Amino acid sequence: MIDDIDRRTVLGILGALTALWIVAGLVFPDSWAGVLLSITASPSTHTAMLRLAVPIALAALGGIFAEKSGVINIGLEGLLIVSAFSAIIVTFWLGSGESTMLLSHHWWGFAVGVLASTLFALIFAIVCIDFKADQIIAGLAVWLIALGLAPFASRIVFDSPNTAGVGRFQNVTIPVLSEIPFFGYLLFDTPPQVYLMLGATAVGWYLLNRTAFGRWVVASGENPKALDTAGVDVRKVRYAAVVLSGVFAGLGGAGFALGQLGTFAGGGETAIGGRGFIAIATYLFANYHPIGALGGSFLFAGLEALQIQLQNLGYAVPTELIRTIPYVTVIVVLVFVGKTRLPEAAGEAYDSDED
Amino acid sequence: MSDPGTATERGGRPNAELAVHLDGITKRFPGVVANDDVDLRVERGSVHALLGENGAGKTTLMNVLYGLYEPTEGRVVVDGEERSFDRPRDAIDAGVGMIHQHFMLVDTMTVAENIALGSEPRKWWGLAVDHDRIDREIEDLCDRYGFSVDPSATVDELSVGAQQRVEILKALYRGADVLILDEPTAVLTPQEVEDLYGVLEELTDQGKTIIFITHKLGEAMHAADAITALRDGKSVGTVEPDETTREELAELMVGREVLLEADSEPVDAGRPILSASGLTVEGNRGVELVSDIDIEVHAGEIFGIAGVDGNGQSELIDAITGLRTPDEGTVHFDGENVTSWSRRRRIDAGMAHVPEDRHEQGLVMPFDLVENAVLGSQRSARFATNGRIDWDGVRDHAEDVIQTYDVRPPDADADAESFSGGNQQKFIVGRELERDPELVVATHPTRGVDIGSTEFIHDRLLELRREGKAVLLVSSKLDEVQALSDRLAVIYEGEFVDVTDPDAVTEEELGLLMAGERPDETDARGRESTVDVDKPADGGER
């Protein structure tokens, strides 16, 4: 780790470059800098960013709880796939556009999506906590199983790795508040999964930082023995944290599928496309801070939104290269900023019977 | 057997004096009897020492009291009431608190968060932790027992002594009336030990009962009101310190006569074996951890380095043994400049090393003792030909070490991690000393080792010295470095504050030196460079 590089210097250089770009963009609107600036400033980019951030931010929030408690959940990608796929297929089966018991079938599908991810997380928890399996291998298994299961099930139902379309959530517009200039349209005229993302982040932050449960989660990841001797069952705390990671990731996957995609493409790396891994990069980047992770997901989703807008305008942008940005950022953050610190006992099974 | 618990209930003489009564406790593990019909009576408001060697069953007994183990036979009586604790929570609820040898603190959390962990008071229908109440209660406890801690400091900013007080506060916060301290002085400086004794006195004055587990005689004699000795899982007697002597107590504990003072008769120091000059080691952040240290160790000499852990000892030893390249300075071994030599070359040349952390550096824990015996010699002609290891030869060697150094149980096929710390240490010392080295660098060679084995390790070091080998000894135990060393250096913040004749200084003076006080503050700078570190001081007189 390199500690000599002053964080302020890095931030200063970044700030100066940004200022230079903005000035150049304003002075030469037809240049690259200018086009980029106008896209960056356009409301449609912002809206897209918020929607694209949903799976990343919620999976990252889930990952924070699991890893803070000492269980590295590298299977977030799998949880996103499972919840996205089950949300779509259940909505399809029930028949989209109708409702049962006053709840539209989109919401029933959403609920089942969250449930599916939670169940997967529970199985992962049993394997890691009670059977003390290697967390990384178990996490990879969650991903690989989901990666195979979703297109397989889709093929049975639709005879294609891609499901039929089921339509999307409508925007929920909050009167008056949505009229606020600059950010009203962004925060108060948006699909439900964006509200969920913002709400869940706030709840997650509170849970982790202000409640006794949050402290137990932190203690369980730093020094489980201390928690055990203090009379708290480490096993239960870890179970709760991992299951919670399934709930959050499920909200992200189901919300993204029903609010953004409207269908599920199961080919290749599926419609989730590595967002669960970007989520891991995001929370490491944010040093396990829920609100920081939300900001990080805005950053990475913002880059994706930019790239989509540029493509729409006919500029050739290397998608694959843009996708590497989150990982490069994390490596830079881990190596040069050195602020991220893994919980002391992360990745280790806890055996309360020791001595 | 008399039964004061029920006597009280029958309305006999009130026997409220006994805070804890362990009555005929037997604890069997598969194949082992860890406690055999042990009786322990602890009076309220007293300090009771539980004395015994490693593996005597002290910790097992206390784990029974703390609810970690269920006794096979026997009764646990707390406050005159028979109890059965299934888990620590039950013991905590009954007013029994335990301060573990390795602190059970979360380093990244604050003092207040640690103290309240698992027992957080809630507000807003359980939705939030009541921080104000925690702070208030900690303040009350501090006032009452004369502690001073900052509840908002994070634990990793605190000294070891302060962390221990946090542990004690944690137990008190949970309403503990009986505090079990497991080897509480193992990690403390002499001054911190004194402070701890003060704390114990304050606690017992206020009616708390203390049980402390130790294998150090001096501690038990000094701090306890009563001492119960355990040997091989049996209690071999309870005595009061003013009715006994250290020698008697040692005999009780070990079961045979023990020489408490290592006997270092004079030996003529010979040629310099190790000489290092201007050694400087920088840490990751460019801070000097070792600053310009000169050191010379002669054949037939034990050179001691005393100091509080973390003052550069580890880095100095790493530079000498080749685990780390010094940023400046040179190391000469037996006349040759070895500064750039690899660790392997140094081992081959006759430099043995008993490392400070037996788990990290001394042994491969999941390997058995046979495999561990060959570590460091895996390429030597004695055990290997053409890169093939002669396992039969290694096994013989491992069994020799096990026998000579009394490693128990004597099972060469058992994994290193299955041995107790003391036995692991004996094995490492044995392996290193049997290399037939010219120089032994021994870092905390008796840390966590019981007195019987300590005596043996000391004897072996002195024997090496008689044979004309050089020994560099680093220890935070003052009595050890003082008794064994021919010359003694005190290290503080990476520098030698003084190099002296260990017989000419008192333990108090050493304690002050270890805390960084220079021998003569007025010309400290001058003295530092003029101290004659190159010649053995009075080596011949001792």
Interface residues (C-beta under 8 A of the other chain):
Chain A: M1 D3 D4 R210 T211 A212 R215 W216 V218 A219 E222 N223 K225 A226 L227 D228 T229 A230 G231 V232 E344 D355
Chain B: T59 N63 R87 P88 R89 I92 M98 H100 F103 M104 L105 V106 D107 T108 M109 E113 N114 L117 G118 S119 E120 R122 G126 L127 A128 V129 K170 N284 R285 G286
